[in-house]
Amino acid sequence: MKSPDKRCCGSGVCIINDAGECWCGQVWDGEKMAAPKLNIKPAPPKDQNPSPEKTEPEL
């Protein structure tokens, strides 16, 4: 059996893969287990002056 991983967050139930990711969602940051960084992509810029489609009634 493998020896316990020293990177455990203290819960005693960490299962850490080769990438340093635990089943609970925490990741090894090089010093401790921590919540992963959020990689939020910025929203595309919205048009400042959108040209609304004008529909004219048919006569």
PQR file of N, CA, C, O and H, with PARSE charges and radii, in Angstrom:
ATOM      1  N   MET A   1       0.843  -1.194   0.000 -0.4000 1.5000
ATOM      2  CA  MET A   1       0.000   0.000   0.000 -0.0000 2.0000
ATOM      3  C   MET A   1       0.879   1.245   0.000  0.5500 1.7000
ATOM      4  O   MET A   1       1.951   1.261   0.606 -0.5500 1.4000
ATOM      5  N   LYS A   2       0.423   2.268  -0.673 -0.4000 1.5000
ATOM      6  CA  LYS A   2       1.163   3.519  -0.749 -0.0000 2.0000
ATOM      7  C   LYS A   2       1.144   4.242   0.594  0.5500 1.7000
ATOM      8  O   LYS A   2       0.177   4.153   1.351 -0.5500 1.4000
ATOM      9  H   LYS A   2      -0.447   2.256  -1.165  0.4000 1.0000
ATOM     10  N   SER A   3       2.223   4.955   0.871 -0.4000 1.5000
ATOM     11  CA  SER A   3       2.252   5.751   2.095 -0.0000 2.0000
ATOM     12  C   SER A   3       1.328   6.956   1.929  0.5500 1.7000
ATOM     13  O   SER A   3       1.115   7.414   0.807 -0.5500 1.4000
ATOM     14  H   SER A   3       3.008   5.028   0.255  0.4000 1.0000
ATOM     15  N   PRO A   4       0.778   7.476   3.028 -0.5600 1.5000
ATOM     16  CA  PRO A   4      -0.135   8.626   2.915  0.2800 2.0000
ATOM     17  C   PRO A   4       0.546   9.818   2.253  0.5500 1.7000
ATOM     18  O   PRO A   4       1.731  10.073   2.465 -0.5500 1.4000
ATOM     19  N   ASP A   5      -0.216  10.531   1.457 -0.4000 1.5000
ATOM     20  CA  ASP A   5       0.298  11.706   0.754 -0.0000 2.0000
ATOM     21  C   ASP A   5       0.455  12.845   1.754  0.5500 1.7000
ATOM     22  O   ASP A   5      -0.485  13.169   2.480 -0.5500 1.4000
ATOM     23  H   ASP A   5      -1.179  10.324   1.285  0.4000 1.0000
ATOM     24  N   LYS A   6       1.626  13.446   1.793 -0.4000 1.5000
ATOM     25  CA  LYS A   6       1.900  14.533   2.740 -0.0000 2.0000
ATOM     26  C   LYS A   6       1.176  15.826   2.358  0.5500 1.7000
ATOM     27  O   LYS A   6       1.162  16.784   3.131 -0.5500 1.4000
ATOM     28  H   LYS A   6       2.389  13.183   1.203  0.4000 1.0000
ATOM     29  N   ARG A   7       0.576  15.852   1.167 -0.4000 1.5000
ATOM     30  CA  ARG A   7      -0.115  17.055   0.712 -0.0000 2.0000
ATOM     31  C   ARG A   7      -1.555  17.131   1.218  0.5500 1.7000
ATOM     32  O   ARG A   7      -2.275  18.060   0.853 -0.5500 1.4000
ATOM     33  H   ARG A   7       0.588  15.074   0.539  0.4000 1.0000
ATOM     34  N   CYS A   8      -1.986  16.206   2.029 -0.4000 1.5000
ATOM     35  CA  CYS A   8      -3.370  16.180   2.508 -0.0000 2.0000
ATOM     36  C   CYS A   8      -3.725  17.482   3.214  0.5500 1.7000
ATOM     37  O   CYS A   8      -2.893  18.057   3.916 -0.5500 1.4000
ATOM     38  H   CYS A   8      -1.401  15.451   2.326  0.4000 1.0000
ATOM     39  N   CYS A   9      -4.945  17.944   3.033 -0.4000 1.5000
ATOM     40  CA  CYS A   9      -5.406  19.207   3.623 -0.0000 2.0000
ATOM     41  C   CYS A   9      -5.673  19.096   5.117  0.5500 1.7000
ATOM     42  O   CYS A   9      -5.950  20.098   5.776 -0.5500 1.4000
ATOM     43  H   CYS A   9      -5.621  17.477   2.463  0.4000 1.0000
ATOM     44  N   GLY A  10      -5.591  17.901   5.646 -0.4000 1.5000
ATOM     45  CA  GLY A  10      -5.835  17.710   7.071 -0.0000 2.0000
ATOM     46  C   GLY A  10      -7.078  16.897   7.347  0.5500 1.7000
ATOM     47  O   GLY A  10      -7.321  16.502   8.487 -0.5500 1.4000
ATOM     48  H   GLY A  10      -5.365  17.087   5.111  0.4000 1.0000
ATOM     49  N   SER A  11      -7.866  16.641   6.323 -0.4000 1.5000
ATOM     50  CA  SER A  11      -9.093  15.866   6.507 -0.0000 2.0000
ATOM     51  C   SER A  11      -8.799  14.383   6.683  0.5500 1.7000
ATOM     52  O   SER A  11      -9.600  13.645   7.257 -0.5500 1.4000
ATOM     53  H   SER A  11      -7.668  16.962   5.397  0.4000 1.0000
ATOM     54  N   GLY A  12      -7.635  13.949   6.182 -0.4000 1.5000
ATOM     55  CA  GLY A  12      -7.282  12.543   6.265 -0.0000 2.0000
ATOM     56  C   GLY A  12      -7.881  11.700   5.159  0.5500 1.7000
ATOM     57  O   GLY A  12      -7.647  10.492   5.120 -0.5500 1.4000
ATOM     58  H   GLY A  12      -6.984  14.548   5.716  0.4000 1.0000
ATOM     59  N   VAL A  13      -8.644  12.296   4.261 -0.4000 1.5000
ATOM     60  CA  VAL A  13      -9.293  11.531   3.195 -0.0000 2.0000
ATOM     61  C   VAL A  13      -8.920  12.032   1.806  0.5500 1.7000
ATOM     62  O   VAL A  13      -9.613  11.726   0.836 -0.5500 1.4000
ATOM     63  H   VAL A  13      -8.834  13.277   4.293  0.4000 1.0000
ATOM     64  N   CYS A  14      -7.848  12.788   1.697 -0.4000 1.5000
ATOM     65  CA  CYS A  14      -7.450  13.313   0.389 -0.0000 2.0000
ATOM     66  C   CYS A  14      -7.012  12.195  -0.536  0.5500 1.7000
ATOM     67  O   CYS A  14      -6.258  11.305  -0.141 -0.5500 1.4000
ATOM     68  H   CYS A  14      -7.285  13.036   2.485  0.4000 1.0000
ATOM     69  N   ILE A  15      -7.483  12.248  -1.753 -0.4000 1.5000
ATOM     70  CA  ILE A  15      -7.041  11.359  -2.826 -0.0000 2.0000
ATOM     71  C   ILE A  15      -6.541  12.298  -3.914  0.5500 1.7000
ATOM     72  O   ILE A  15      -7.332  12.898  -4.641 -0.5500 1.4000
ATOM     73  H   ILE A  15      -8.095  12.971  -2.074  0.4000 1.0000
ATOM     74  N   ILE A  16      -5.227  12.420  -4.019 -0.4000 1.5000
ATOM     75  CA  ILE A  16      -4.626  13.420  -4.900 -0.0000 2.0000
ATOM     76  C   ILE A  16      -4.030  12.737  -6.125  0.5500 1.7000
ATOM     77  O   ILE A  16      -3.253  11.791  -5.997 -0.5500 1.4000
ATOM     78  H   ILE A  16      -4.584  11.933  -3.428  0.4000 1.0000
ATOM     79  N   ASN A  17      -4.398  13.222  -7.321 -0.4000 1.5000
ATOM     80  CA  ASN A  17      -3.865  12.629  -8.548 -0.0000 2.0000
ATOM     81  C   ASN A  17      -2.495  13.221  -8.875  0.5500 1.7000
ATOM     82  O   ASN A  17      -1.989  14.067  -8.137 -0.5500 1.4000
ATOM     83  H   ASN A  17      -5.029  13.991  -7.425  0.4000 1.0000
ATOM     84  N   ASP A  18      -1.899  12.777  -9.976 -0.4000 1.5000
ATOM     85  CA  ASP A  18      -0.561  13.237 -10.367 -0.0000 2.0000
ATOM     86  C   ASP A  18      -0.509  14.732 -10.674  0.5500 1.7000
ATOM     87  O   ASP A  18       0.556  15.343 -10.588 -0.5500 1.4000
ATOM     88  H   ASP A  18      -2.310  12.090 -10.575  0.4000 1.0000
ATOM     89  N   ALA A  19      -1.655  15.329 -11.032 -0.4000 1.5000
ATOM     90  CA  ALA A  19      -1.706  16.760 -11.334 -0.0000 2.0000
ATOM     91  C   ALA A  19      -1.850  17.598 -10.063  0.5500 1.7000
ATOM     92  O   ALA A  19      -1.869  18.827 -10.133 -0.5500 1.4000
ATOM     93  H   ALA A  19      -2.520  14.833 -11.102  0.4000 1.0000
ATOM     94  N   GLY A  20      -1.951  16.941  -8.897 -0.4000 1.5000
ATOM     95  CA  GLY A  20      -2.082  17.657  -7.633 -0.0000 2.0000
ATOM     96  C   GLY A  20      -3.510  18.045  -7.312  0.5500 1.7000
ATOM     97  O   GLY A  20      -3.742  18.911  -6.469 -0.5500 1.4000
ATOM     98  H   GLY A  20      -1.935  15.943  -8.840  0.4000 1.0000
ATOM     99  N   GLU A  21      -4.484  17.409  -7.980 -0.4000 1.5000
ATOM    100  CA  GLU A  21      -5.893  17.712  -7.757 -0.0000 2.0000
ATOM    101  C   GLU A  21      -6.500  16.660  -6.841  0.5500 1.7000
ATOM    102  O   GLU A  21      -6.319  15.461  -7.054 -0.5500 1.4000
ATOM    103  H   GLU A  21      -4.296  16.705  -8.665  0.4000 1.0000
ATOM    104  N   CYS A  22      -7.225  17.115  -5.820 -0.4000 1.5000
ATOM    105  CA  CYS A  22      -7.885  16.213  -4.895 -0.0000 2.0000
ATOM    106  C   CYS A  22      -9.320  15.983  -5.352  0.5500 1.7000
ATOM    107  O   CYS A  22      -9.880  16.792  -6.092 -0.5500 1.4000
ATOM    108  H   CYS A  22      -7.373  18.089  -5.647  0.4000 1.0000
ATOM    109  N   TRP A  23      -9.902  14.897  -4.917 -0.4000 1.5000
ATOM    110  CA  TRP A  23     -11.286  14.590  -5.279 -0.0000 2.0000
ATOM    111  C   TRP A  23     -12.241  15.656  -4.755  0.5500 1.7000
ATOM    112  O   TRP A  23     -13.327  15.826  -5.309 -0.5500 1.4000
ATOM    113  H   TRP A  23      -9.447  14.240  -4.316  0.4000 1.0000
ATOM    114  N   CYS A  24     -11.862  16.384  -3.692 -0.4000 1.5000
ATOM    115  CA  CYS A  24     -12.745  17.394  -3.088 -0.0000 2.0000
ATOM    116  C   CYS A  24     -12.703  18.723  -3.845  0.5500 1.7000
ATOM    117  O   CYS A  24     -13.486  19.624  -3.545 -0.5500 1.4000
ATOM    118  H   CYS A  24     -10.980  16.246  -3.241  0.4000 1.0000
ATOM    119  N   GLY A  25     -11.802  18.857  -4.817 -0.4000 1.5000
ATOM    120  CA  GLY A  25     -11.738  20.071  -5.614 -0.0000 2.0000
ATOM    121  C   GLY A  25     -10.534  20.946  -5.304  0.5500 1.7000
ATOM    122  O   GLY A  25     -10.224  21.863  -6.065 -0.5500 1.4000
ATOM    123  H   GLY A  25     -11.165  18.125  -5.061  0.4000 1.0000
ATOM    124  N   GLN A  26      -9.848  20.675  -4.192 -0.4000 1.5000
ATOM    125  CA  GLN A  26      -8.671  21.474  -3.873 -0.0000 2.0000
ATOM    126  C   GLN A  26      -7.497  21.029  -4.733  0.5500 1.7000
ATOM    127  O   GLN A  26      -7.469  19.902  -5.226 -0.5500 1.4000
ATOM    128  H   GLN A  26     -10.100  19.931  -3.574  0.4000 1.0000
ATOM    129  N   VAL A  27      -6.532  21.919  -4.908 -0.4000 1.5000
ATOM    130  CA  VAL A  27      -5.340  21.613  -5.695 -0.0000 2.0000
ATOM    131  C   VAL A  27      -4.097  21.978  -4.887  0.5500 1.7000
ATOM    132  O   VAL A  27      -4.141  22.846  -4.015 -0.5500 1.4000
ATOM    133  H   VAL A  27      -6.555  22.835  -4.508  0.4000 1.0000
ATOM    134  N   TRP A  28      -3.003  21.309  -5.186 -0.4000 1.5000
ATOM    135  CA  TRP A  28      -1.730  21.584  -4.545 -0.0000 2.0000
ATOM    136  C   TRP A  28      -1.129  22.813  -5.204  0.5500 1.7000
ATOM    137  O   TRP A  28      -0.912  22.819  -6.416 -0.5500 1.4000
ATOM    138  H   TRP A  28      -2.967  20.604  -5.894  0.4000 1.0000
ATOM    139  N   ASP A  29      -0.854  23.871  -4.412 -0.4000 1.5000
ATOM    140  CA  ASP A  29      -0.314  25.106  -4.987 -0.0000 2.0000
ATOM    141  C   ASP A  29       1.197  25.201  -4.835  0.5500 1.7000
ATOM    142  O   ASP A  29       1.783  26.251  -5.099 -0.5500 1.4000
ATOM    143  H   ASP A  29      -1.031  23.865  -3.428  0.4000 1.0000
ATOM    144  N   GLY A  30       1.824  24.124  -4.416 -0.4000 1.5000
ATOM    145  CA  GLY A  30       3.268  24.111  -4.228 -0.0000 2.0000
ATOM    146  C   GLY A  30       3.654  24.180  -2.759  0.5500 1.7000
ATOM    147  O   GLY A  30       4.762  23.802  -2.378 -0.5500 1.4000
ATOM    148  H   GLY A  30       1.347  23.272  -4.202  0.4000 1.0000
ATOM    149  N   GLU A  31       2.726  24.667  -1.936 -0.4000 1.5000
ATOM    150  CA  GLU A  31       2.965  24.768  -0.506 -0.0000 2.0000
ATOM    151  C   GLU A  31       1.870  24.110   0.315  0.5500 1.7000
ATOM    152  O   GLU A  31       2.137  23.535   1.370 -0.5500 1.4000
ATOM    153  H   GLU A  31       1.826  24.973  -2.245  0.4000 1.0000
ATOM    154  N   LYS A  32       0.635  24.196  -0.169 -0.4000 1.5000
ATOM    155  CA  LYS A  32      -0.504  23.673   0.590 -0.0000 2.0000
ATOM    156  C   LYS A  32      -1.650  23.347  -0.364  0.5500 1.7000
ATOM    157  O   LYS A  32      -1.634  23.731  -1.533 -0.5500 1.4000
ATOM    158  H   LYS A  32       0.418  24.664  -1.026  0.4000 1.0000
ATOM    159  N   MET A  33      -2.634  22.638   0.155 -0.4000 1.5000
ATOM    160  CA  MET A  33      -3.845  22.391  -0.612 -0.0000 2.0000
ATOM    161  C   MET A  33      -4.700  23.643  -0.511  0.5500 1.7000
ATOM    162  O   MET A  33      -4.856  24.208   0.571 -0.5500 1.4000
ATOM    163  H   MET A  33      -2.647  22.326   1.105  0.4000 1.0000
ATOM    164  N   ALA A  34      -5.248  24.074  -1.627 -0.4000 1.5000
ATOM    165  CA  ALA A  34      -6.041  25.299  -1.655 -0.0000 2.0000
ATOM    166  C   ALA A  34      -7.121  25.187  -2.720  0.5500 1.7000
ATOM    167  O   ALA A  34      -7.058  24.331  -3.602 -0.5500 1.4000
ATOM    168  H   ALA A  34      -5.121  23.615  -2.506  0.4000 1.0000
ATOM    169  N   ALA A  35      -8.104  26.060  -2.623 -0.4000 1.5000
ATOM    170  CA  ALA A  35      -9.154  26.105  -3.638 -0.0000 2.0000
ATOM    171  C   ALA A  35      -8.528  26.482  -4.974  0.5500 1.7000
ATOM    172  O   ALA A  35      -7.613  27.304  -5.012 -0.5500 1.4000
ATOM    173  H   ALA A  35      -8.155  26.756  -1.907  0.4000 1.0000
ATOM    174  N   PRO A  36      -9.002  25.899  -6.066 -0.5600 1.5000
ATOM    175  CA  PRO A  36      -8.436  26.234  -7.376  0.2800 2.0000
ATOM    176  C   PRO A  36      -8.724  27.672  -7.757  0.5500 1.7000
ATOM    177  O   PRO A  36      -9.713  28.258  -7.318 -0.5500 1.4000
ATOM    178  N   LYS A  37      -7.851  28.235  -8.577 -0.4000 1.5000
ATOM    179  CA  LYS A  37      -8.048  29.591  -9.077 -0.0000 2.0000
ATOM    180  C   LYS A  37      -9.157  29.562 -10.113  0.5500 1.7000
ATOM    181  O   LYS A  37      -9.267  28.622 -10.899 -0.5500 1.4000
ATOM    182  H   LYS A  37      -7.047  27.758  -8.934  0.4000 1.0000
ATOM    183  N   LEU A  38      -9.966  30.589 -10.102 -0.4000 1.5000
ATOM    184  CA  LEU A  38     -11.027  30.692 -11.091 -0.0000 2.0000
ATOM    185  C   LEU A  38     -10.446  31.237 -12.385  0.5500 1.7000
ATOM    186  O   LEU A  38      -9.760  32.259 -12.382 -0.5500 1.4000
ATOM    187  H   LEU A  38      -9.877  31.353  -9.463  0.4000 1.0000
ATOM    188  N   ASN A  39     -10.713  30.572 -13.459 -0.4000 1.5000
ATOM    189  CA  ASN A  39     -10.260  31.024 -14.776 -0.0000 2.0000
ATOM    190  C   ASN A  39     -11.471  31.544 -15.527  0.5500 1.7000
ATOM    191  O   ASN A  39     -12.003  30.887 -16.422 -0.5500 1.4000
ATOM    192  H   ASN A  39     -11.270  29.741 -13.461  0.4000 1.0000
ATOM    193  N   ILE A  40     -11.893  32.744 -15.142 -0.4000 1.5000
ATOM    194  CA  ILE A  40     -13.079  33.328 -15.757 -0.0000 2.0000
ATOM    195  C   ILE A  40     -12.659  34.133 -16.983  0.5500 1.7000
ATOM    196  O   ILE A  40     -11.808  35.020 -16.909 -0.5500 1.4000
ATOM    197  H   ILE A  40     -11.461  33.278 -14.415  0.4000 1.0000
ATOM    198  N   LYS A  41     -13.269  33.804 -18.090 -0.4000 1.5000
ATOM    199  CA  LYS A  41     -12.977  34.534 -19.318 -0.0000 2.0000
ATOM    200  C   LYS A  41     -13.834  35.795 -19.330  0.5500 1.7000
ATOM    201  O   LYS A  41     -15.022  35.736 -19.014 -0.5500 1.4000
ATOM    202  H   LYS A  41     -13.960  33.084 -18.151  0.4000 1.0000
ATOM    203  N   PRO A  42     -13.249  36.926 -19.688 -0.5600 1.5000
ATOM    204  CA  PRO A  42     -14.044  38.148 -19.736  0.2800 2.0000
ATOM    205  C   PRO A  42     -15.119  38.058 -20.815  0.5500 1.7000
ATOM    206  O   PRO A  42     -14.918  37.448 -21.866 -0.5500 1.4000
ATOM    207  N   ALA A  43     -16.254  38.675 -20.535 -0.4000 1.5000
ATOM    208  CA  ALA A  43     -17.347  38.682 -21.502 -0.0000 2.0000
ATOM    209  C   ALA A  43     -16.948  39.538 -22.694  0.5500 1.7000
ATOM    210  O   ALA A  43     -16.230  40.525 -22.534 -0.5500 1.4000
ATOM    211  H   ALA A  43     -16.417  39.171 -19.682  0.4000 1.0000
ATOM    212  N   PRO A  44     -17.399  39.176 -23.868 -0.5600 1.5000
ATOM    213  CA  PRO A  44     -17.085  40.004 -25.033  0.2800 2.0000
ATOM    214  C   PRO A  44     -17.707  41.383 -24.850  0.5500 1.7000
ATOM    215  O   PRO A  44     -18.780  41.504 -24.260 -0.5500 1.4000
ATOM    216  N   PRO A  45     -17.045  42.419 -25.349 -0.5600 1.5000
ATOM    217  CA  PRO A  45     -17.579  43.775 -25.174  0.2800 2.0000
ATOM    218  C   PRO A  45     -18.916  43.924 -25.889  0.5500 1.7000
ATOM    219  O   PRO A  45     -19.118  43.416 -26.993 -0.5500 1.4000
ATOM    220  N   LYS A  46     -19.810  44.628 -25.232 -0.4000 1.5000
ATOM    221  CA  LYS A  46     -21.116  44.884 -25.843 -0.0000 2.0000
ATOM    222  C   LYS A  46     -21.016  46.156 -26.663  0.5500 1.7000
ATOM    223  O   LYS A  46     -20.254  47.065 -26.335 -0.5500 1.4000
ATOM    224  H   LYS A  46     -19.646  45.040 -24.335  0.4000 1.0000
ATOM    225  N   ASP A  47     -21.792  46.209 -27.730 -0.4000 1.5000
ATOM    226  CA  ASP A  47     -21.836  47.429 -28.539 -0.0000 2.0000
ATOM    227  C   ASP A  47     -22.321  48.574 -27.676  0.5500 1.7000
ATOM    228  O   ASP A  47     -23.298  48.437 -26.940 -0.5500 1.4000
ATOM    229  H   ASP A  47     -22.411  45.471 -27.997  0.4000 1.0000
ATOM    230  N   GLN A  48     -21.642  49.698 -27.766 -0.4000 1.5000
ATOM    231  CA  GLN A  48     -22.055  50.866 -27.006 -0.0000 2.0000
ATOM    232  C   GLN A  48     -23.334  51.464 -27.589  0.5500 1.7000
ATOM    233  O   GLN A  48     -24.207  51.913 -26.846 -0.5500 1.4000
ATOM    234  H   GLN A  48     -20.848  49.809 -28.363  0.4000 1.0000
ATOM    235  N   ASN A  49     -23.442  51.470 -28.897 -0.4000 1.5000
ATOM    236  CA  ASN A  49     -24.615  52.031 -29.563 -0.0000 2.0000
ATOM    237  C   ASN A  49     -25.194  51.013 -30.538  0.5500 1.7000
ATOM    238  O   ASN A  49     -25.011  51.132 -31.749 -0.5500 1.4000
ATOM    239  H   ASN A  49     -22.733  51.105 -29.501  0.4000 1.0000
ATOM    240  N   PRO A  50     -25.877  50.032 -30.018 -0.5600 1.5000
ATOM    241  CA  PRO A  50     -26.428  49.034 -30.951  0.2800 2.0000
ATOM    242  C   PRO A  50     -27.518  49.663 -31.815  0.5500 1.7000
ATOM    243  O   PRO A  50     -28.306  50.485 -31.347 -0.5500 1.4000
ATOM    244  N   SER A  51     -27.545  49.273 -33.049 -0.4000 1.5000
ATOM    245  CA  SER A  51     -28.565  49.821 -33.950 -0.0000 2.0000
ATOM    246  C   SER A  51     -29.747  48.866 -33.945  0.5500 1.7000
ATOM    247  O   SER A  51     -29.684  47.794 -34.546 -0.5500 1.4000
ATOM    248  H   SER A  51     -26.905  48.606 -33.430  0.4000 1.0000
ATOM    249  N   PRO A  52     -30.810  49.244 -33.278 -0.5600 1.5000
ATOM    250  CA  PRO A  52     -31.970  48.346 -33.235  0.2800 2.0000
ATOM    251  C   PRO A  52     -32.585  48.232 -34.624  0.5500 1.7000
ATOM    252  O   PRO A  52     -32.629  49.194 -35.390 -0.5500 1.4000
ATOM    253  N   GLU A  53     -33.046  47.055 -34.916 -0.4000 1.5000
ATOM    254  CA  GLU A  53     -33.677  46.848 -36.210 -0.0000 2.0000
ATOM    255  C   GLU A  53     -35.027  47.546 -36.200  0.5500 1.7000
ATOM    256  O   GLU A  53     -35.873  47.285 -35.345 -0.5500 1.4000
ATOM    257  H   GLU A  53     -33.010  46.273 -34.294  0.4000 1.0000
ATOM    258  N   LYS A  54     -35.206  48.414 -37.138 -0.4000 1.5000
ATOM    259  CA  LYS A  54     -36.477  49.132 -37.227 -0.0000 2.0000
ATOM    260  C   LYS A  54     -37.341  48.428 -38.246  0.5500 1.7000
ATOM    261  O   LYS A  54     -36.954  48.221 -39.396 -0.5500 1.4000
ATOM    262  H   LYS A  54     -34.518  48.626 -37.833  0.4000 1.0000
ATOM    263  N   THR A  55     -38.497  48.075 -37.797 -0.4000 1.5000
ATOM    264  CA  THR A  55     -39.443  47.470 -38.737 -0.0000 2.0000
ATOM    265  C   THR A  55     -40.581  48.435 -38.943  0.5500 1.7000
ATOM    266  O   THR A  55     -41.173  48.941 -37.989 -0.5500 1.4000
ATOM    267  H   THR A  55     -38.811  48.243 -36.863  0.4000 1.0000
ATOM    268  N   GLU A  56     -40.872  48.675 -40.169 -0.4000 1.5000
ATOM    269  CA  GLU A  56     -41.985  49.578 -40.472 -0.0000 2.0000
ATOM    270  C   GLU A  56     -43.169  48.747 -40.898  0.5500 1.7000
ATOM    271  O   GLU A  56     -43.028  47.755 -41.613 -0.5500 1.4000
ATOM    272  H   GLU A  56     -40.391  48.263 -40.943  0.4000 1.0000
ATOM    273  N   PRO A  57     -44.313  49.154 -40.461 -0.5600 1.5000
ATOM    274  CA  PRO A  57     -45.500  48.368 -40.844  0.2800 2.0000
ATOM    275  C   PRO A  57     -45.732  48.445 -42.343  0.5500 1.7000
ATOM    276  O   PRO A  57     -45.513  49.482 -42.970 -0.5500 1.4000
ATOM    277  N   GLU A  58     -46.175  47.338 -42.902 -0.4000 1.5000
ATOM    278  CA  GLU A  58     -46.491  47.314 -44.324 -0.0000 2.0000
ATOM    279  C   GLU A  58     -47.852  47.941 -44.524  0.5500 1.7000
ATOM    280  O   GLU A  58     -48.765  47.721 -43.727 -0.5500 1.4000
ATOM    281  H   GLU A  58     -46.353  46.496 -42.392  0.4000 1.0000
ATOM    282  N   LEU A  59     -47.996  48.713 -45.572 -0.4000 1.5000
ATOM    283  CA  LEU A  59     -49.259  49.376 -45.858 -0.0000 2.0000
ATOM    284  C   LEU A  59     -50.014  48.700 -46.940  0.5500 1.7000
ATOM    285  O   LEU A  59     -51.106  49.141 -47.300 -0.5500 1.4000
ATOM    286  H   LEU A  59     -47.255  48.891 -46.219  0.4000 1.0000
TER
END
